[in-house]
Amino acid sequence: MTFNLEGISIAALAYAEPPDVVSSTDIEERLAPLYERLRLPAGRLELMTGIRERRFWPAGTLPSAAAAKAAENALAKIGEDRADIDLLIHCGVCRDRLEPATASNVHRLLGLDGRCQIFDLSNACLGILNGIAVAAGMLRSGQAKRALVVSGENGRPLLERTLRTLLEEDLSRNAIKPYFANLTIGGGAIAAVLTAGDVPAGGVRLGAGAALTDSAANELCQGDSAGDELAMLTDSEALLVAGVALAQRSWEAFQEVSGWSVETPQRVLTHQVGRRHQRALFEALGIPLEKDFSTFETWGNVGSVSLPLTLTRAIEDGALGSGDRVALLGIGSGLVCMMLAGEVV
């Protein structure tokens, strides 16, 4: 599927940073009994992933609270009157509960107007890009004039359950592999204000897009709630192969609909998984690694927050400036993939 979001812009992007920093060394120290039993070398987690640390919200923090923090930052960045927000979508993997929508609590925390439409949209790590595309369609159709797309993710419950499983169960080297990806997950929050009107400096004008699905690979990464915690099992090797293949097909469709080539964008930003995925993806797409800007080293994989967080940091750090074009490549378990074209104002 290809589409075009011309006329729609991200007026403001902002994130909220969790206060608790957990290094890969910290995790390995907790896993010392497992490492000793299986004779695993210390330092392998950072060596294999390139992730030095990740961030987590304090225990008990709800996704809505994290998302609301990012939303406050986004609204403050452009002085947006929250009374003008008439559409709110929460797009995280993590949610407060099954019912009501997490967006309802974000709405309450922000004190948004009662005329504001709200709902949740969840699609693994692709949620925010999906939310942006859906919000853009509603803006174009006149169903909304100002949209707020948010996500709050927290991997702490997943990490804690994984550590307990690895330490308490008598697992072999081969049996621990499906749990390895869990050790790369972090926390964070993101918010994007979308408009069909004027865009302030630092905003991003949107353009062409492409989206593809490979549901034959939907069993390669599966997560679920486990009481107050989370559980996830991943076939990392197979997921990497299938994800790169889907990204290649998406890149071809994106180039066709956008008219862009490898040379067009100043940056190509992707979902943040780790060093191995980064290099395999860029090599397969034939894109110079110099066009990348990464955040996985200090944030890990933050689910739906990762790609928009990376875009925000790239603009803040000067890696993207006014007039620069950027290709956004999102991938989520399922498998699902979306690419969007953007230009920084």
ABEGO torsion letter per residue (X at the ends): XBBBABGBBBABBBBBBBABBBBAAAAAAAAAAAAAAAGBBBGAAAAAAGBABBBBBBBGBBAAAAAAAAAAAAAAAAGBBAAABABBBBABABBABAOBBAAAAAAAAAGBBAABBBBBBBBEAAAAAAAAAAAAAAAAAGABABBBBBBBBBAAAAAAAAAAAAAABBBBAAAAAAAAAAAABBBEBBBBBBBABBBBBGBBBBBBBBBBBBAAAAAABBBBBBEABBBBBBBAAAAAAAAAAAAAAAAAAAAAAAGBBAAABABBBBBBAEAAAAAAAAAAAGBBAAABBBAAAAAEBAEAAAAAAAAAAAAAAGABBBGBBBBBBBBBBOBBBBBBBBBBX
